[in-house]
Amino acid sequence: MSSPTPPGSERRPTAPDGLVIVDKPTDWTSHDVVARMRRLAGTRKVGHAGTLDPMATGVLVIGVGRATRLLTYLVGADKTYTATIRLGVSTVTDDAQGEVTQRRDAARLAADQVGAAVTELTGAIEQVPSSVSAIKVAGQRSYARVRAGEQVELAARAVTVHRFDVLGSRTRTDQERGVLDLDVEVDVSSGTYVRALARDLGDALGVGGHLTALRRTRVGPYALAGARTLDQLESEQPLTVLSLADAARAAFACRDLTADEVRALRYGQRVPPTGAHDGSPGQPVAGIGPGGDLVALLEDRDDSARSVLVVPPSE
């Protein structure tokens, strides 16, 4: 495992306000990445939009400066993952980092059996999160309770698996039993646990299952193609960021604001309704000022639009 401790402690120039799409390395926590990004961005005002497990790699959306205020509205975006599911082995964590709890022979599973079970886990489903998730139970993270030896049972929650594709499969021998590895790609709603999908697929097939690899390739409009590794970011001084306005244009429907509307919003007043959400009801609309800057996120209320977030002018 690479150490998350950054080399050197030299002061770096403060990065502009905006988003950085990081390709998170394996064995790093999301908190580790934020800590490194604080040094690289030259500011402590850094946050992320949605945790990735240490085992997972891929897209981690980082906000710098005023962009941290956008993160709340990005956490709920749909996400895409590629993963490898091992059928025939169950673990306490539903992934490869947990202790094995059961082994069964899965080598004889037929493709149509797997396909039928995948279909049942596609669409709107009720999913019980993994007990080692970060969900809080009576004020304490579920994973902390499990590690302390407690039995934790989490309530099922409604999630949507928009797409669940099996890209390939292969059998192998593990501890003298046959296992079936599936390479999959999924599009899921926020709050969906891919580890739990692996577990539930294995349970549906009667052999158990867990996740052996996970890579997030998309968070909303932000994809892996636009991500950079921490090593790549280390060489940038100052960091190159996706500006607030460009980040908002990618994630939300937009509306151009007049100078009078900008002034009104900054004083907490309402403006005429936006009237369009580009097919995303309930999502805010980004208000862009005459100079091309992000001014506010807006939502319609009756015959007017109010701000749910006002972005202060840059200093």
C-alpha positions in Angstrom: 0.0 0.0 0.0 1.3 3.5 -0.9 1.5 5.8 2.0 -1.1 8.7 1.9 1.4 10.9 3.6 2.5 13.5 1.0 6.2 13.9 0.3 7.5 17.2 1.5 5.6 20.0 3.2 6.3 23.0 0.9 3.6 25.6 0.7 1.8 25.5 -2.7 -0.1 28.3 -4.4 -3.8 28.4 -3.6 -5.9 26.8 -6.4 -8.8 28.6 -8.0 -12.3 27.7 -6.8 -13.7 24.7 -8.7 -13.9 21.0 -9.0 -11.1 18.5 -9.4 -12.1 15.0 -10.6 -9.6 12.6 -9.0 -8.9 9.0 -10.0 -8.7 7.6 -6.5 -6.0 5.0 -5.9 -6.7 1.7 -4.2 -6.2 1.4 -0.4 -6.7 5.1 0.1 -9.7 6.4 2.0 -11.6 9.3 0.6 -10.4 11.2 3.7 -6.8 10.4 2.7 -7.5 12.0 -0.7 -9.0 15.1 0.8 -6.0 15.5 3.0 -3.6 15.2 0.1 -5.8 17.6 -2.0 -5.7 20.2 0.8 -1.9 20.4 0.4 -2.0 20.3 -3.4 -4.7 23.0 -3.5 -2.9 25.2 -0.9 -6.1 25.5 1.2 -8.0 23.6 3.9 -11.3 24.4 2.1 -11.6 21.0 0.3 -14.3 18.4 0.4 -15.7 15.5 -1.7 -19.0 14.5 -3.1 -19.5 10.9 -2.1 -17.2 8.4 -0.4 -15.4 5.6 -2.1 -14.4 2.5 -0.1 -10.6 2.1 0.3 -10.6 -1.0 -2.0 -12.4 1.0 -4.8 -10.7 3.2 -7.3 -12.0 5.8 -9.7 -14.0 9.0 -9.8 -13.9 11.1 -6.6 -15.4 14.6 -7.1 -13.4 17.1 -5.1 -14.5 20.6 -4.4 -12.0 23.4 -3.8 -12.8 26.8 -2.2 -16.3 28.0 -3.0 -17.0 24.8 -5.0 -17.3 22.9 -1.7 -20.8 24.5 -1.5 -21.9 22.7 -4.6 -21.0 19.2 -3.3 -24.3 18.8 -1.4 -26.1 19.0 -4.7 -23.8 16.5 -6.4 -23.8 13.7 -3.8 -27.2 12.5 -5.1 -26.1 12.0 -8.7 -26.4 8.7 -10.4 -23.2 6.7 -10.7 -21.5 4.1 -12.9 -19.2 1.4 -11.8 -17.3 -1.5 -13.2 -16.8 -4.4 -10.8 -15.8 -8.0 -10.5 -18.2 -10.3 -8.5 -17.0 -13.6 -7.2 -19.8 -16.1 -6.9 -19.3 -19.1 -4.5 -17.7 -17.2 -1.6 -19.3 -15.0 1.0 -17.5 -12.6 3.3 -18.5 -10.6 6.4 -17.9 -7.3 4.5 -19.4 -8.4 1.1 -16.0 -7.6 -0.4 -12.5 -9.1 -0.6 -11.3 -7.3 2.5 -13.5 -9.2 4.8 -13.3 -12.6 6.5 -14.7 -15.5 4.5 -17.9 -16.9 6.1 -19.0 -19.5 3.5 -17.8 -21.3 0.4 -20.0 -23.1 -2.1 -19.4 -24.6 -5.5 -20.5 -22.0 -8.2 -18.6 -23.4 -11.2 -21.7 -25.2 -12.5 -23.9 -22.1 -12.7 -25.4 -21.7 -16.1 -25.4 -18.3 -18.0 -29.2 -18.2 -18.1 -29.4 -18.7 -14.3 -27.0 -15.8 -13.8 -28.9 -13.7 -16.3 -32.3 -14.3 -14.6 -30.9 -13.3 -11.2 -29.3 -10.2 -12.7 -32.6 -9.2 -14.2 -34.3 -9.5 -10.8 -31.8 -7.1 -9.4 -32.3 -4.5 -12.1 -34.8 -1.7 -11.8 -36.3 -0.3 -8.7 -35.4 -2.6 -5.8 -35.3 -2.7 -2.0 -31.6 -3.1 -0.9 -30.2 -3.8 2.5 -26.9 -2.0 2.8 -23.8 -3.9 3.8 -23.4 -3.9 7.6 -20.0 -2.4 7.2 -21.3 0.7 5.4 -20.9 4.2 6.8 -24.6 4.5 7.6 -25.0 5.8 11.2 -26.8 3.6 13.7 -27.7 5.5 16.9 -25.0 8.0 16.1 -22.2 5.6 15.3 -21.1 4.3 11.9 -22.4 0.8 11.2 -18.9 -0.4 10.3 -17.5 0.7 13.6 -20.2 -1.3 15.4 -19.4 -4.4 13.4 -15.7 -4.1 14.0 -16.5 -3.8 17.8 -18.2 -7.2 17.6 -21.9 -6.1 17.4 -24.5 -7.6 15.1 -25.9 -4.9 13.0 -29.1 -5.2 10.9 -29.8 -2.3 8.6 -33.2 -1.5 7.1 -33.8 -2.0 3.4 -33.9 1.2 1.3 -35.3 1.9 -2.1 -32.6 2.2 -4.8 -32.6 1.9 -8.6 -30.3 -0.2 -10.7 -30.7 1.4 -14.1 -28.4 -1.0 -15.8 -26.7 -4.3 -14.8 -24.6 -5.8 -17.6 -22.4 -8.9 -17.4 -19.4 -8.2 -19.6 -17.6 -11.5 -19.1 -17.2 -14.5 -16.9 -14.6 -17.1 -15.9 -14.4 -20.0 -13.6 -11.5 -20.9 -11.3 -10.7 -23.0 -8.3 -10.6 -21.4 -4.9 -9.9 -23.6 -1.8 -10.8 -26.7 -3.8 -14.2 -25.3 -4.8 -15.2 -23.8 -8.1 -16.0 -20.1 -8.2 -17.4 -18.0 -10.9 -16.1 -14.5 -11.5 -18.3 -12.0 -13.3 -17.1 -8.7 -14.8 -20.0 -6.3 -14.6 -20.9 -2.7 -15.3 -23.8 -1.0 -13.5 -25.5 2.3 -13.6 -27.1 3.0 -10.2 -28.9 5.6 -8.2 -27.2 7.4 -5.3 -27.2 5.2 -2.2 -26.8 1.9 -4.0 -24.1 -0.4 -2.7 -22.4 -2.5 -5.3 -21.1 -4.8 -2.6 -24.7 -5.5 -1.6 -25.5 -6.2 -5.3 -22.7 -8.8 -5.3 -24.0 -10.3 -2.0 -27.6 -10.4 -3.2 -26.8 -11.9 -6.6 -24.9 -14.7 -4.8 -27.7 -15.3 -2.4 -30.3 -15.4 -5.2 -28.2 -18.1 -6.9 -27.7 -20.0 -3.7 -23.9 -19.9 -3.7 -23.1 -16.6 -2.0 -21.0 -13.8 -3.5 -18.8 -10.8 -2.8 -17.0 -8.0 -4.6 -13.3 -8.5 -5.6 -12.8 -5.3 -7.5 -14.7 -2.0 -7.9 -14.0 1.1 -10.0 -16.3 4.1 -10.2 -16.2 5.5 -13.7 -18.9 8.3 -13.5 -20.5 10.5 -10.9 -23.4 12.4 -12.7 -21.8 14.2 -15.6 -18.2 13.8 -14.3 -16.5 10.8 -15.9 -13.2 9.0 -15.6 -12.0 10.5 -18.9 -11.7 13.8 -17.1 -10.1 12.5 -14.0 -6.4 12.8 -13.0 -4.3 10.7 -10.6 -2.8 12.3 -7.5 0.7 11.9 -9.1 -0.5 13.9 -12.1 -2.0 16.6 -9.8 1.2 16.8 -7.8 3.0 18.3 -10.8 0.4 21.2 -11.3 1.1 24.5 -9.5 -1.5 25.9 -9.1 -4.0 23.1 -9.7 -6.1 23.2 -12.8 -9.8 23.1 -11.8 -13.2 22.9 -13.5 -14.6 26.3 -12.8 -17.8 26.8 -10.8 -19.7 27.9 -13.9 -18.5 25.0 -16.0 -19.1 22.5 -13.2 -22.7 23.8 -12.8 -23.3 23.8 -16.6 -22.3 20.1 -16.7 -24.5 19.1 -13.8 -27.6 21.3 -13.9 -30.0 23.0 -16.3 -28.9 26.7 -16.7 -30.6 30.1 -16.8 -29.0 33.3 -17.8 -29.5 36.1 -15.2 -29.7 39.8 -15.7 -27.7 42.2 -13.6 -30.9 43.2 -11.7 -31.7 39.5 -11.0 -28.1 38.9 -9.8 -28.6 41.8 -7.4 -31.9 40.6 -6.2 -30.6 37.1 -5.5 -27.7 38.4 -3.5 -30.2 40.3 -1.3 -32.2 37.2 -0.7 -35.0 38.2 -3.1 -36.9 36.1 -5.6 -36.8 36.3 -9.4 -39.1 35.1 -12.1 -39.5 31.3 -12.4 -37.0 29.3 -14.4 -39.7 27.4 -16.1 -37.4 24.5 -17.3 -35.5 21.7 -15.7 -34.3 19.8 -18.8 -36.3 16.8 -17.8 -34.9 16.7 -14.2 -37.8 17.8 -11.9 -36.7 18.6 -8.4 -33.2 19.4 -9.5 -32.0 23.0 -9.0 -31.2 25.3 -12.0 -27.9 27.1 -12.2 -28.2 30.9 -12.5 -25.4 32.3 -14.6 -24.6 36.0 -14.4 -23.9 38.4 -17.3 -20.1 37.9 -16.8 -20.5 34.1 -17.1 -20.0 33.4 -13.4 -22.2 31.0 -11.3 -24.4 33.2 -9.1 -26.9 30.8 -7.5 -28.7 27.5 -7.7 -32.5 28.1 -8.1 -35.7 26.3 -7.6 -39.2 27.3 -8.7 -41.8 28.0 -6.1 -45.2 28.8 -7.4 -44.8 31.9 -9.6 -41.2 32.7 -8.7 -37.8 31.2 -8.3 -35.8 31.3 -5.0 -32.2 30.5 -4.4 -31.2 27.3 -2.6 -27.6 28.4 -2.8 -26.0 31.8 -3.4 -22.4 31.7 -4.4 -20.5 34.7 -3.0 -18.4 36.7 -5.5 -14.8 35.8 -5.7 -12.5 37.9 -3.6 
